[in-house]
Amino acid sequence: MSDDIGFKTAVELLAAYRQKELSPVEATEAVLDQISRHGNAVNAFALVDEEAALAAAAASEARWVRGETLGPLDGIPTTVKDSSLTRGWPTLVGSRSIDPAQPWDEDAPYVTRLRDAGAVLIGKTTTPEYCWKGGTDSSLNGITRNPWDLSRTAGGSSGGAAAALAAGMCTLALGTDAGGSIRIPASFCGVFGLKPTFGRVALHHTENFSSLSVVGPMTRSVIDAALLMNVICQPEDRDWSNLPSNYLDYLNGLDEGVANLRIAFSPTLGYASQLNGEVSDCVARAVNLFVTLGAVVEERDPSIDWPIEIYNTIAWAEQSYLLGPIVEKNAAIMDPGLVEIVHVGSGIDENQYFGAVAKCLALSHQMSLFYRDFDLLVTPTLPVTAFKADRYMPKGNDPRKMNDWLPFSSVFNLSRQPAATVPCGFATNGLPIGLQIVGPMYGETLVLRAARAFEHARNGVGYDYPMTNRAIRRVDSGG
């Protein structure tokens, strides 16, 4: 079967279904074939349910024949992260501390939405243990590798989702993001990822490893992300923080372009000091493309200090509170780095935590004022390209410094704003580089619109994904 089917977008597949040029079964077989051929090398899945996927695809095909499709994703091969409750499948979050022999009889709210829309669920993508770091490896599932170069990391914590997309092993994927966990792997693997506004997508209470966490789409095209947002952003009474949908259609106005939008370009956010030169140059060229599209671009920092201490205080204290009892019982079989962070978090007292929360609120206020003068902010997504696969930071191995290499991501979890990463080019080592587009609170439609305009201008109709018409590099190639 042609590799090309596995790399079609959801919009392309839906059009092919309507024209009877392709069936959901053929599309599902194509991604399963990619998993069969490259799954061991990439290691993007914690679970693949081929039998259930093919049965769901056959049911979808019958609905298309009858003209009675369930919803806007009917027959689209889709994955969820192994931190998402999924009926009939264990949710192990990359950890040996969880007993898989449980009923597993409930879906997270957004998984319910996927089923209701007719999506074909292929399996669950890998994550580091309890989603704790920016690389994807665990003692349970091993190392997830970057399809562009198997010696390199896919990023994390939604590394399995990004790698599966880049390798043609699914069409749509969902990730989670509490400090960059959608944007980091999406940037490293050259796919699109959106961290929505906090509360935009309803969560299940068991997923709240952090008060900063959100669920969002990961796709190979911006229009697919908009399509997926229409499905997962529905009201849900199981999540007290869930925002009303207001009947938003994320496809509406997607192609209106960026003419006359006021865009701030901040190459360092005023504090990032160690940017790879190729990343910096590539992002600067990408920003110039917005000028050619008619946007008014001004280089401007939002005048904030690097909030790394604020982020670490909140994230680590919450991880300690939520995971402390699990670590106490299972430390010997858990990631030593996670165990150390939980111990560090246990030493954060109430004054430190609530002081960090107060500073977080002040940061959010400051960012809101920044958007009086601008519609959007653009930055690099990451300061480097993907590093070695057995690492979760470019240099060193101190878990307490795990976030020091991420100057552009966690700040927007603290401020709760929507932020997306879109592929903007490649370094000379052949690895992707991402451009981050940040909107005001509740501004997902504007972020998607700008990303769509950039994507269209950058490459027109296609993007060279790593496992189409080219050989993947060997794991021991050295990159």
N, C-alpha and C positions, 0 to 999 in steps of 0.2 A: 504494500500500500504506500502511496506517495507520502513523503514527509510533509508535503505542503498542507495537507488537511489538518495535521496536528498544530500547525502554526496559523491557521485562519483565525480571525477575530470572531467574537460572538456575533457581531453584526453581519459579518460575511456568512457565517454558518446559517443564521436565521434567514437571510436572503436566499441561500441555496436550498434550504428546506422548503421555503415557499414556492420556489421554482421547480421543485422536485429534481434538482441536480445532485442532491446529496441527502443522506438520511442521518438522523441522530445515531443510529447504530454504527454507520460508517465513521462518523466523527468520534464516537466513543472508542471504536476499535483502533482508530488512528492514534489516540493518546495512549491507550493501553499498549499499543505496539511500541511507542516511544519509551514507555516505562520498562517494557520487556527488554528492549535493546540497550538502554542507557541507565536504567534504574540503579543497578549495582554500583556503577561508577559515580553517579551524582548523589545518590542516597537522599532523595528529597522527601520520601514518604515514610511515615511511621506505620501506616496501614493502607493497603490497596484492596478494595473489595470488587474484584473483577466480575464476579457472578451478579452481585447486586447492581453494579453499574450497567452491565449489558441488559439485565432485566428492565431497569428503569429506562434505558435507551429504547428498547423494543416497545415499551408502553408508550413512550413519547412518539415514536414513529407511527404507531397505530392512531394516536390522537391527530397527528399531522395529516394522515390519510383521510380521517373523518372530518377534518376541518374544525376540530374541537380542542385546540391547544389550551393548556392550563393557564399559562401566563407568559410574560415576556422573556423568560429564560428557558422555555420548553426545549429540552434536548441538548442543552449546552453543558459540556463536561466541566465540572466545577470541583474545587477542593476547599476544605476547611482545615484550619490549623489544629494541631493536637492539644490545644488548650480550650477548644470549643466543644461543649456538650453536644453529642450527636447520637440520636436514638439508635440503639443496636450496635454501636461501636464503643470500645473503651476510650476514655479520655485520660491519658497518662501523663501529659505535659512533660514528656521526656524524662520521667522519673521512675525509678524502681521502687519508690516509697509508696506507690499507689497500687492497690490490689485490682488487677483487671477483671477478676471474677465477681462482678457486680451486675445488677440488672441493666444499667445504662438505658433507662427507658424515657429519657427526656431530652428534647432539643433545646439549645440556646435559642432565644427569640429570632435571631437572624437566620439560623439554620431552618427554623420553621418557615420563614419567608422564602428561602431558597426552594424548599420542597413545594410550597404552595405555587411558586412560579414555574415549576416543571423542570428545575435544574437536575442534571444527572450527577449525583455525587460519586466521585471516583474513589476518594479516600481521604486520609488525614495527613497533612504535611508536618514535617519535623520541626521541633523547637528545642532550644536548650532547656535544661531542667527548670521548670517554673518560669520560663521566659526571662531569665535573669540577666542575660548578657547580649552583647552585640555580635556574637558568633553563634553558629548552630552546630553544637556537638553535645553529646550526652553519653553516659555509660550505657543507657538503654538502647540508643539508636545509632551511635557512632557519629562520624563527621559528615555533614552535608557539604558538598563541594560546588564550586562555581562552574557552571557549564562553559563559560568562556575560557576557563583554564582550570583544570581539575586540581591543580596544586594550590589553588587560591580559595579563600573563604567565600561562601555565599552571603555572609553577613548574618545578622540576627536581630531580633529573635525569630522573625518570620522568614528565616532563610530557606526552609523547605518550600514555601509558597513561591518565593521569587525564583528559585532554581527550577522548580517544576514548570513555571511559565516560560522561562528562558530556554528550556529544553523541549518544549512542545508536549509536555506531559499533562497539560490541562489547558483549558481556554480561559477560565476565570478562577480567581483564588481570593480568599479572605485572609487577612492578617490582623494582628493586634499591635498596638503602638502605645507604650507608656513612656518612651524616651527616645524614640526613633526606630522602633522595631518593625515598622512597615517601610520607612524611608531608607534605612541603612541597607537592607538586602535588596530593595528595589533598585537603588543606585548602583550597588556593586554588580548586580546581575543585568542591568540595562533594561529594566521594565518600568512601568508606571505604577506609582503607589500614592494613595491619598489617605492622610490622617484627617478625618473629619473633625468638626467642632465637638468638644466634649458633650456627650448626651445625644448626639445626632442619631447614633445607632444604639438601640437598646441592648444591654448586656444581661447575662444571667448572673445572679449574685455570687455564684461560685467562681466567677472569672475575675473578681476584683482583687487581684494581687497588688494593685496600686490604685489610688484614687485618680491617677493621671492617665489611666488606660482607656483606649478606644478601639473599636473594630472598624476596619475600612477595606476598600477594594484594592486589589493588586491585579493588574491586567497588562496586556501588550499594546493597548491603545486607549486613548483618553475617552473615546466614545463608549467603549465597553465599560469603563469605570462609571460613567454617568448612567448607563443602563443598569448596572449592578446597584448603584446608589438608589435608584427608583424602587428597587425591590427591598433592600434591607432597611431603608429609612422609614419604617412604618411604626405608628404608635404601639406601645407595649406596656401593659400595666405591671409587668414583673420588674420593671426598672424605674425607680422613683425619679431618676435624673433624665429620663428620656424626653427629648424635646418634641413638641407637636410637629407633625409633618407639614402643616399648612398647605397640603396638596402640592408640594413642590415637584416639578418635573425637571430633573437635572439635564435632560436632553434639550429642553426649551432654551433657545438662545445660545446653544453651545458653539455655533459657527458665526457669531456676531463679531468676532475679532477683538483686537485690542486698541483700535484707533482711538486716540485722545484719552486713553486711560493714563493715569498718573502712576508711574512705577518707580519705586525707590530701589536702587541697586546697592546692596551692602556687601562688599566682597569679604569682610571679616567680622561683621556685626560690631566692629569697634574693639574687639578683644582677641580674635583668633589670630595666633601668631605663627603657626607652623603649617601653612598651606603648601601642598605640593605645587610646584611651578606650572606643570602641565594642567593640573586641575584649575588653577587660577586663570590661566590663559584661555582655556576652553570655555569656562563659564563667562569670562569677559566677552568672548566672541558671541556666545549665545545671547547675552544681554543686548548686544548690538542688533541682533535680529529683531528684537522688539521695536527698536527705533525704526527699522525699515518697514515694519508693519503699522507704523503710525502712532505708537505710544510715545508719551512724553516721559523720558527716563532721566532720572537724576541720581547721582551717586550720593547716598545719604545713609548714615548709621542711625539706628533708633536711640542712641545715647543711653544704652543700658550697660551695666556691668555684667560680666560673665556670671550667671547664676548657678554655677556648678555646686557650690556649697548648699544653696537652697534646695536644689534638686536632690542631691545625695541625702540630705537630712530627711526630707519628706519620704523619698522612695525607700531608703534603707530602714527607717523607723517602721514604715508600714509593712515592709517585707518581714521584718523581725516579728511584728505583732501577729501577722497572718501565718507565717511559716515556722515560727519558733517552736510550737509543739511538735510539728512534723520533724524538724531537724533534731530536736531532743531525742526522739525515738529512732531516727534513721540516719544519723550523721555519717555512720560508717559506709553507707552505700550511696551517699549523695555527693554531688560536685563539691570538692573542698572549697572552691571559691565562693559558691553560694553559702556554704556553711559559715565561712568567715564573715561574709556580708551580714548574715543574720545575726551573728554575734556582735558585730560592730553596731548594728541597728539597735540591739538591746541596750547599748550604753547611751543612747540618745534620750535625754529626759524631756519632760513635758514642756519646759520653758524653751528648750532648743527647737522642739517640733513646732510649737505654736508660733514661735518667733519666725521660723522658716515659712509657715503658712501666711503670716502677716506680710512678709516680704514678697511672697508669691502674689498676693492680692495687689500689692503696690506695683509689681512688675506688670500685671495684667492691665491695671489702670494706665500705666505709662504707655504700653503698646496700643491701647485704645486711642489715646490722644495722638499717637503717631499717625494713625489712619485718618485724622482730620485733614492731613495734607496729601495723603497718597491713597490710591485704591488697592495697591498690591506692593509687596516687598519681595525681592528676589535675592537669593544667596546661593553659594555652593550648597549642595546637599551634604557632602562630606569633604574633608580636607585631603583625602588620599584615595587611591584606587584600592581594590581588594588586595589584602595581604595574605600571608600563608594560611592554609586551611586549618592548621592545628592551633591557631591563636584566636583570641577575641579582642585583641588590641594590637596596634602595629608594633609596639616595643614594650618590653617589660612583662611582668606577670603578676603584679600586685593587684588583687581585686579591688582594693580601695582606690585605685587610680583607673578603674575600668571605664569611667566616663570622661576622662581627661582628653581623649582624642575626638570627642563629639561636640564641638562648639556650636553647631548649627541646628541640632535636633531637639534636645530636651527642653530648651528654652520655650518652645512653642507648645510643649505639653503643659508646662507651667502656666502659660498664658491662655491655654485652652483653644487657641486659634486653629483653623484648618490650614494644613500645609501639605503640599504635594511634591513629589520628585518626578521629573521627566528626563529621559535620556537626552543628553546634549552633545555627545561626542565620545571619542575614545582617546586614551593615552597611547603613547608609542608602544607600550607593552600589550596593546590589543584589548585592554580592559575598559569597560564603560565608565563614563563620568555622568553624574546627575546634577541637574539644576533644580533648586528648591524654589517653589512659588508659594508664598504665604499670604493668606487673606485675612480680612478682619473677622471678628466673631460672626458666625453664621454665614460666612461668605464662600461656601463651597462652590456655588454656581459660577462665581467670578473666577475662582482658582481654576476650575475645570475649563472655563472659556479661554483663559489665557494659555493654559497648557495645550489645549486643542489647537489654538492658533500657532503656537510655537511648533508643535509636533507636525502640523501640516506644512509649515514653511520649511522646517528642517529637512524633511525627507519625503515629502509628497505622499506616496502610497505604501512605502515598504520600509522594513528595517531588517538588517542582516542578523538574524538570530543564530546562535552558535552551532546548532546541530542540524541546520538545513544546508545541504549541498557543500558541506565541508567536514573534515575529520576533526574530532575533538582531540585535544592534546592529551598526552599520557599523564597519569598522576605524578610520575616521577620526572616530569620534564623540567622541573625547576622554574617554570613560569617564564 
